Amino acid sequence: MGALAAHLCQSAVADVLGPGEIAILLSLLFIAM
């Protein structure tokens, strides 16, 4: 479920941000975990 939620969040954020911002957000998320 975590992967699915991350995928949904990523596609939602992709509409607003570019791939660079998504990569930064994903790395920060993994660091926080």
All heavy atoms as TSV, in Angstrom:
chain	resi	resn	atom	element	x	y	z
A	1	MET	N	N	0.838	-1.202	0.000
A	1	MET	CA	C	0.000	0.000	0.000
A	1	MET	C	C	0.870	1.248	0.000
A	1	MET	O	O	0.519	2.252	-0.586
A	1	MET	CB	C	-0.896	-0.003	1.240
A	1	MET	CG	C	-1.591	1.337	1.433
A	1	MET	SD	S	-3.183	1.136	2.234
A	1	MET	CE	C	-3.658	2.834	2.369
A	2	GLY	N	N	2.022	1.159	0.657
A	2	GLY	CA	C	2.910	2.329	0.684
A	2	GLY	C	C	3.366	2.709	-0.710
A	2	GLY	O	O	3.389	3.875	-1.066
A	3	ALA	N	N	3.703	1.678	-1.513
A	3	ALA	CA	C	4.171	1.957	-2.873
A	3	ALA	C	C	3.051	2.572	-3.705
A	3	ALA	O	O	3.277	3.482	-4.494
A	3	ALA	CB	C	4.676	0.676	-3.516
A	4	LEU	N	N	1.842	2.063	-3.522
A	4	LEU	CA	C	0.711	2.600	-4.282
A	4	LEU	C	C	0.435	4.049	-3.898
A	4	LEU	O	O	0.222	4.909	-4.756
A	4	LEU	CB	C	-0.537	1.743	-4.017
A	4	LEU	CG	C	-1.813	2.248	-4.720
A	4	LEU	CD1	C	-1.607	2.260	-6.232
A	4	LEU	CD2	C	-2.990	1.359	-4.368
A	5	ALA	N	N	0.464	4.327	-2.598
A	5	ALA	CA	C	0.228	5.694	-2.139
A	5	ALA	C	C	1.317	6.617	-2.667
A	5	ALA	O	O	1.036	7.732	-3.101
A	5	ALA	CB	C	0.194	5.730	-0.610
A	6	ALA	N	N	2.564	6.143	-2.665
A	6	ALA	CA	C	3.666	6.958	-3.174
A	6	ALA	C	C	3.479	7.223	-4.661
A	6	ALA	O	O	3.735	8.328	-5.136
A	6	ALA	CB	C	4.994	6.245	-2.920
A	7	HIS	N	N	2.999	6.223	-5.399
A	7	HIS	CA	C	2.784	6.403	-6.837
A	7	HIS	C	C	1.682	7.422	-7.096
A	7	HIS	O	O	1.795	8.269	-7.964
A	7	HIS	CB	C	2.412	5.059	-7.474
A	7	HIS	CG	C	2.121	5.172	-8.938
A	7	HIS	ND1	N	3.101	5.434	-9.863
A	7	HIS	CD2	C	0.963	5.070	-9.634
A	7	HIS	CE1	C	2.535	5.493	-11.069
A	7	HIS	NE2	N	1.252	5.277	-10.954
A	8	LEU	N	N	0.604	7.338	-6.316
A	8	LEU	CA	C	-0.496	8.290	-6.482
A	8	LEU	C	C	-0.038	9.698	-6.145
A	8	LEU	O	O	-0.361	10.646	-6.852
A	8	LEU	CB	C	-1.674	7.885	-5.583
A	8	LEU	CG	C	-2.370	6.583	-5.981
A	8	LEU	CD1	C	-3.468	6.231	-4.980
A	8	LEU	CD2	C	-2.947	6.695	-7.387
A	9	CYS	N	N	0.733	9.828	-5.072
A	9	CYS	CA	C	1.236	11.155	-4.685
A	9	CYS	C	C	2.162	11.685	-5.769
A	9	CYS	O	O	2.114	12.856	-6.119
A	9	CYS	CB	C	1.981	11.074	-3.351
A	9	CYS	SG	S	0.881	10.815	-1.949
A	10	GLN	N	N	2.999	10.799	-6.314
A	10	GLN	CA	C	3.949	11.232	-7.332
A	10	GLN	C	C	3.217	11.722	-8.579
A	10	GLN	O	O	3.566	12.759	-9.135
A	10	GLN	CB	C	4.882	10.077	-7.694
A	10	GLN	CG	C	5.946	10.481	-8.712
A	10	GLN	CD	C	6.898	9.340	-9.025
A	10	GLN	OE1	O	6.782	8.285	-8.440
A	10	GLN	NE2	N	7.814	9.560	-9.922
A	11	SER	N	N	2.174	11.006	-9.013
A	11	SER	CA	C	1.460	11.435	-10.211
A	11	SER	C	C	0.707	12.727	-9.948
A	11	SER	O	O	0.576	13.569	-10.822
A	11	SER	CB	C	0.499	10.346	-10.690
A	11	SER	OG	O	-0.003	9.609	-9.616
A	12	ALA	N	N	0.222	12.912	-8.716
A	12	ALA	CA	C	-0.487	14.148	-8.389
A	12	ALA	C	C	0.484	15.315	-8.365
A	12	ALA	O	O	0.203	16.389	-8.897
A	12	ALA	CB	C	-1.185	14.007	-7.030
A	13	VAL	N	N	1.665	15.099	-7.768
A	13	VAL	CA	C	2.667	16.169	-7.705
A	13	VAL	C	C	3.246	16.447	-9.087
A	13	VAL	O	O	3.606	17.575	-9.392
A	13	VAL	CB	C	3.795	15.773	-6.717
A	13	VAL	CG1	C	4.939	16.780	-6.766
A	13	VAL	CG2	C	3.236	15.678	-5.300
A	14	ALA	N	N	3.304	15.429	-9.942
A	14	ALA	CA	C	3.873	15.593	-11.279
A	14	ALA	C	C	3.091	16.628	-12.083
A	14	ALA	O	O	3.629	17.263	-12.981
A	14	ALA	CB	C	3.875	14.258	-12.013
A	15	ASP	N	N	1.815	16.811	-11.766
A	15	ASP	CA	C	1.011	17.807	-12.486
A	15	ASP	C	C	1.425	19.219	-12.120
A	15	ASP	O	O	1.177	20.159	-12.860
A	15	ASP	CB	C	-0.480	17.624	-12.150
A	15	ASP	CG	C	-1.010	16.309	-12.709
A	15	ASP	OD1	O	-0.416	15.811	-13.682
A	15	ASP	OD2	O	-1.990	15.794	-12.173
A	16	VAL	N	N	2.069	19.380	-10.944
A	16	VAL	CA	C	2.432	20.716	-10.477
A	16	VAL	C	C	3.931	20.962	-10.617
A	16	VAL	O	O	4.345	22.031	-11.041
A	16	VAL	CB	C	2.016	20.900	-9.003
A	16	VAL	CG1	C	2.331	22.312	-8.527
A	16	VAL	CG2	C	0.539	20.563	-8.827
A	17	LEU	N	N	4.723	19.954	-10.259
A	17	LEU	CA	C	6.168	20.125	-10.274
A	17	LEU	C	C	6.806	19.351	-11.413
A	17	LEU	O	O	6.174	18.494	-12.028
A	17	LEU	CB	C	6.767	19.637	-8.944
A	17	LEU	CG	C	6.207	20.308	-7.687
A	17	LEU	CD1	C	6.829	19.692	-6.444
A	17	LEU	CD2	C	6.455	21.811	-7.708
A	18	GLY	N	N	8.067	19.661	-11.668
A	18	GLY	CA	C	8.810	18.965	-12.715
A	18	GLY	C	C	9.510	17.746	-12.140
A	18	GLY	O	O	9.492	17.522	-10.937
A	19	PRO	N	N	10.150	16.961	-12.995
A	19	PRO	CA	C	10.826	15.739	-12.549
A	19	PRO	C	C	11.938	16.022	-11.535
A	19	PRO	O	O	12.193	15.218	-10.652
A	19	PRO	CB	C	11.397	15.140	-13.840
A	19	PRO	CG	C	11.379	16.262	-14.825
A	19	PRO	CD	C	10.246	17.164	-14.424
A	20	GLY	N	N	12.600	17.163	-11.656
A	20	GLY	CA	C	13.665	17.496	-10.707
A	20	GLY	C	C	13.128	17.661	-9.307
A	20	GLY	O	O	13.680	17.134	-8.339
A	21	GLU	N	N	12.035	18.409	-9.176
A	21	GLU	CA	C	11.434	18.629	-7.858
A	21	GLU	C	C	10.929	17.317	-7.283
A	21	GLU	O	O	11.018	17.069	-6.091
A	21	GLU	CB	C	10.287	19.637	-7.959
A	21	GLU	CG	C	10.763	21.070	-8.182
A	21	GLU	CD	C	11.032	21.370	-9.642
A	21	GLU	OE1	O	10.951	20.436	-10.455
A	21	GLU	OE2	O	11.345	22.532	-9.955
A	22	ILE	N	N	10.359	16.458	-8.132
A	22	ILE	CA	C	9.853	15.161	-7.660
A	22	ILE	C	C	10.997	14.318	-7.114
A	22	ILE	O	O	10.864	13.694	-6.059
A	22	ILE	CB	C	9.137	14.423	-8.806
A	22	ILE	CG1	C	7.877	15.198	-9.214
A	22	ILE	CG2	C	8.773	13.002	-8.381
A	22	ILE	CD1	C	7.147	14.581	-10.379
A	23	ALA	N	N	12.133	14.328	-7.810
A	23	ALA	CA	C	13.287	13.546	-7.354
A	23	ALA	C	C	13.748	14.045	-5.991
A	23	ALA	O	O	14.071	13.257	-5.109
A	23	ALA	CB	C	14.421	13.643	-8.371
A	24	ILE	N	N	13.770	15.373	-5.810
A	24	ILE	CA	C	14.195	15.944	-4.525
A	24	ILE	C	C	13.215	15.553	-3.421
A	24	ILE	O	O	13.616	15.140	-2.330
A	24	ILE	CB	C	14.285	17.483	-4.640
A	24	ILE	CG1	C	15.409	17.861	-5.606
A	24	ILE	CG2	C	14.524	18.100	-3.276
A	24	ILE	CD1	C	15.468	19.361	-5.879
A	25	LEU	N	N	11.925	15.641	-3.706
A	25	LEU	CA	C	10.918	15.291	-2.691
A	25	LEU	C	C	11.008	13.818	-2.323
A	25	LEU	O	O	10.899	13.451	-1.159
A	25	LEU	CB	C	9.516	15.615	-3.222
A	25	LEU	CG	C	9.211	17.110	-3.340
A	25	LEU	CD1	C	7.837	17.316	-3.997
A	25	LEU	CD2	C	9.261	17.781	-1.996
A	26	LEU	N	N	11.226	12.964	-3.317
A	26	LEU	CA	C	11.318	11.529	-3.041
A	26	LEU	C	C	12.541	11.218	-2.198
A	26	LEU	O	O	12.479	10.420	-1.263
A	26	LEU	CB	C	11.367	10.739	-4.359
A	26	LEU	CG	C	10.033	10.663	-5.093
A	26	LEU	CD1	C	10.207	9.905	-6.414
A	26	LEU	CD2	C	8.981	9.969	-4.233
A	27	SER	N	N	13.675	11.871	-2.494
A	27	SER	CA	C	14.872	11.604	-1.695
A	27	SER	C	C	14.681	12.088	-0.273
A	27	SER	O	O	15.081	11.411	0.691
A	27	SER	CB	C	16.115	12.267	-2.302
A	27	SER	OG	O	15.805	13.035	-3.415
A	28	LEU	N	N	14.029	13.232	-0.091
A	28	LEU	CA	C	13.769	13.726	1.269
A	28	LEU	C	C	12.837	12.784	1.996
A	28	LEU	O	O	12.991	12.547	3.195
A	28	LEU	CB	C	13.139	15.135	1.197
A	28	LEU	CG	C	14.091	16.250	0.751
A	28	LEU	CD1	C	13.330	17.565	0.628
A	28	LEU	CD2	C	15.245	16.379	1.713
A	29	LEU	N	N	11.870	12.219	1.280
A	29	LEU	CA	C	10.926	11.285	1.915
A	29	LEU	C	C	11.653	10.038	2.404
A	29	LEU	O	O	11.438	9.580	3.511
A	29	LEU	CB	C	9.839	10.905	0.904
A	29	LEU	CG	C	8.833	9.863	1.404
A	29	LEU	CD1	C	8.058	10.427	2.590
A	29	LEU	CD2	C	7.879	9.464	0.291
A	30	PHE	N	N	12.531	9.496	1.551
A	30	PHE	CA	C	13.279	8.289	1.941
A	30	PHE	C	C	14.205	8.581	3.110
A	30	PHE	O	O	14.391	7.765	3.998
A	30	PHE	CB	C	14.064	7.744	0.756
A	30	PHE	CG	C	13.195	7.013	-0.229
A	30	PHE	CD1	C	13.105	7.420	-1.542
A	30	PHE	CD2	C	12.457	5.908	0.166
A	30	PHE	CE1	C	12.304	6.752	-2.457
A	30	PHE	CE2	C	11.643	5.231	-0.733
A	30	PHE	CZ	C	11.571	5.647	-2.061
A	31	ILE	N	N	14.810	9.781	3.125
A	31	ILE	CA	C	15.698	10.152	4.235
A	31	ILE	C	C	14.897	10.260	5.517
A	31	ILE	O	O	15.339	9.820	6.587
A	31	ILE	CB	C	16.405	11.490	3.906
A	31	ILE	CG1	C	17.392	11.301	2.751
A	31	ILE	CG2	C	17.121	12.019	5.142
A	31	ILE	CD1	C	18.017	12.602	2.275
A	32	ALA	N	N	13.692	10.817	5.428
A	32	ALA	CA	C	12.855	10.983	6.620
A	32	ALA	C	C	12.449	9.614	7.189
A	32	ALA	O	O	12.296	9.455	8.386
A	32	ALA	CB	C	11.610	11.797	6.269
A	33	MET	N	N	12.276	8.624	6.301
A	33	MET	CA	C	11.896	7.294	6.770
A	33	MET	C	C	13.118	6.590	7.324
A	33	MET	O	O	13.025	5.758	8.165
A	33	MET	CB	C	11.304	6.471	5.615
A	33	MET	CG	C	10.022	7.096	5.053
A	33	MET	SD	S	9.481	6.253	3.581
A	33	MET	CE	C	8.200	5.227	4.215
